[in-house]
Amino acid sequence: MPHHDLVIIGSGSGNSLLIPELDGLDVAIVEGGTFGGTCLNVGCIPTKMFVLPADRVLEAHEAHRLGVTFAEPTVDWPGIRDRIFGRIDPISAAGEAYRRGQEHTTLYRSHATFTGERRLVLDTGEEVTADRLVVAAGSHPLGLEVDGLRAPDPEHGIHTSDTVMRLDALPPRMAVIGGGFVACEMAHVFAALGVAVTQVQRGEALLRHHEVEVSQRYTEIARHRYDLRLSTTTTSAERTGDVWRIGLTGPGGASHVEAEVVLLAVGRAPNTDRLEPAAAGLAVHDDGRLVVDAELRATAPRVWALGDVSSAHQLKHVANHEARIVAHNLAVDLGRIDSPPRTTDARPVPHAVFGHPQVAAFGPTAAELSAAGTPFVTATQSVGDVAYGWALEDTTGLLPVHADPTGRILAAHAIGPHASTVIQPLVQAASFGQRAIDVARGQYWIHPALAEVVENALLGLPLPDPA
Ligand SMILES: Cc1cc2nc3c(=O)[nH]c(=O)nc-3n(C[C@H](O)[C@H](O)[C@H](O)COP(=O)(O)OP(=O)(O)OC[C@H]3O[C@@H](n4cnc5c(N)ncnc54)[C@H](O)[C@@H]3O)c2cc1C
């Protein structure tokens, strides 16, 4: 039975654990899917590479507002798809080849299941044990509790984000089920590229966990771009020929939508369902996440976990940060670094939705602050009211910012052009505990850049003049 100093389950963020301080260890990586994990192969990176051409199509349509008219854009789907995966697939293959070629590293291309403490069985039946083990097994897309939609079936037109980006051809129609960030990004991409999209959302608005004015604005914009069914539940799915007929129940009663492709984008669950964590002494939360402490140790000795399999945030920058913590803590545990273990902390966690327009946020919404009884002040700056917004003729952008009564920034929620970049100075300010007035007046803001929206939002906060 092979025994290793360290076994890592998952080659996404788990693949970045092997820092120089761990050199020489006998390491095994176990990967049951595509080498490199979700972000590289089916997540952040390809989606954003599809969003770019989709944005270009919309910008071409919208340019007339600036006095420029383009001919109707044409979309080369196979060209876009093959350009994107022609870049990504070799990165995955090269990463795998690199690990295979390493002297002290074994790569098991198999799904693993726990049979005991730091003991795994592979699909081949082979058992593997380890002195130390890291679970970096990620998450998977969920299905719906509706016959025909319980699990993906790409051969018959039922996709998740794992497969929809590799379609042979754009379908005439697509039903996107879900209202979160994956659903919104995909609805944007396929609608812009020429597919007749219907997005079905159970809640009253898209991106419901965002600041209400951001969620409402995104929903209104989406409603004008494609068929959007809100407060609508998916009840049935039947296929005739190549066409799915999806039964719906909404505010107007029963209805349906027909589509050649259905995209299930109703959330993701940690990959503990096929891992048998109990056999290894690993406790899980009610939602399936592995329980970890602040050092990211799981509940069995010398086992750590990171990323989507244990984190409350399904975000790559969080998984990467946690991988840095676990790598350090492994080295400390092995006596290779003489310093205390690192822990997770309460720094704000930002995220973005690369829809059209973009949305980005960190920290609580106004409703959440009120519900928690947290005193706060707030200001909202429209992008259209700063000079660069005039140049853009922007009607989409908003930046609500919340601060505590001393001026420390608690949260920001942006919608509009480049929101994912615009919000970063606020993430920095909140992370380092800077006061709004110091951020606004302690530096020059390039005029007339889009970042002035941040400066103006901070100056708009109803705070007493600093002494
Ligand atoms: C469509 C989409 C878009 C996204 N966009 C963004 C974005 O813009 N920004 C952002 O921050 N995040 C985004 N995310 C989320 C981000 O991709 C994840 O948070 C991140 O990839 C999680 O990394 P991880 O290392 O925890 O897991 P993964 O990268 O998923 O790695 C886990 C690996 O473990 C393997 N595995 C699982 N179980 C086993 C087992 N039992 N045995 C062997 N191998 C196993 C899997 O095959 C997988 O390769 C997106 C996700 C999706 C789906």
The ligand as a Gaussian input file, in Angstrom:
#p B3LYP/6-31G(d) Opt

LIG

0 1
 C      -18.676000      29.180000     -13.757000
 C      -17.849000      29.607000     -12.594000
 C      -17.299000      30.873000     -12.572000
 C      -16.536000      31.272000     -11.492000
 N      -16.026000      32.535000     -11.490000
 C      -15.309000      32.955000     -10.440000
 C      -14.747000      34.251000     -10.421000
 O      -14.901000      35.034000     -11.368000
 N      -14.003000      34.618000      -9.355000
 C      -13.816000      33.776000      -8.286000
 O      -13.152000      34.158000      -7.321000
 N      -14.345000      32.531000      -8.268000
 C      -15.082000      32.112000      -9.320000
 N      -15.581000      30.841000      -9.312000
 C      -15.350000      29.975000      -8.139000
 C      -13.958000      29.334000      -8.186000
 O      -13.788000      28.686000      -9.426000
 C      -13.799000      28.367000      -7.040000
 O      -14.055000      29.049000      -5.819000
 C      -12.396000      27.782000      -6.969000
 O      -12.003000      27.262000      -8.201000
 C      -12.342000      26.712000      -5.887000
 O      -11.047000      26.181000      -5.850000
 P      -10.741000      24.842000      -5.032000
 O       -9.286000      24.641000      -5.127000
 O      -11.402000      24.908000      -3.725000
 O      -11.500000      23.705000      -5.836000
 P      -11.334000      23.187000      -7.372000
 O      -10.554000      24.155000      -8.197000
 O      -12.685000      22.841000      -7.786000
 O      -10.425000      21.916000      -7.205000
 C      -10.929000      20.737000      -6.644000
 C      -10.392000      19.570000      -7.436000
 O      -10.583000      18.392000      -6.672000
 C      -10.968000      17.342000      -7.512000
 N      -11.683000      16.391000      -6.666000
 C      -12.823000      16.599000      -5.981000
 N      -13.143000      15.543000      -5.232000
 C      -12.171000      14.632000      -5.434000
 C      -11.936000      13.333000      -4.934000
 N      -12.757000      12.769000      -4.010000
 N      -10.860000      12.655000      -5.383000
 C      -10.004000      13.228000      -6.285000
 N      -10.171000      14.462000      -6.782000
 C      -11.237000      15.153000      -6.352000
 C      -11.825000      17.998000      -8.558000
 O      -11.859000      17.232000      -9.754000
 C      -11.137000      19.345000      -8.741000
 O      -10.216000      19.318000      -9.812000
 C      -16.327000      30.393000     -10.401000
 C      -16.868000      29.113000     -10.412000
 C      -17.618000      28.720000     -11.495000
 C      -18.193000      27.342000     -11.508000

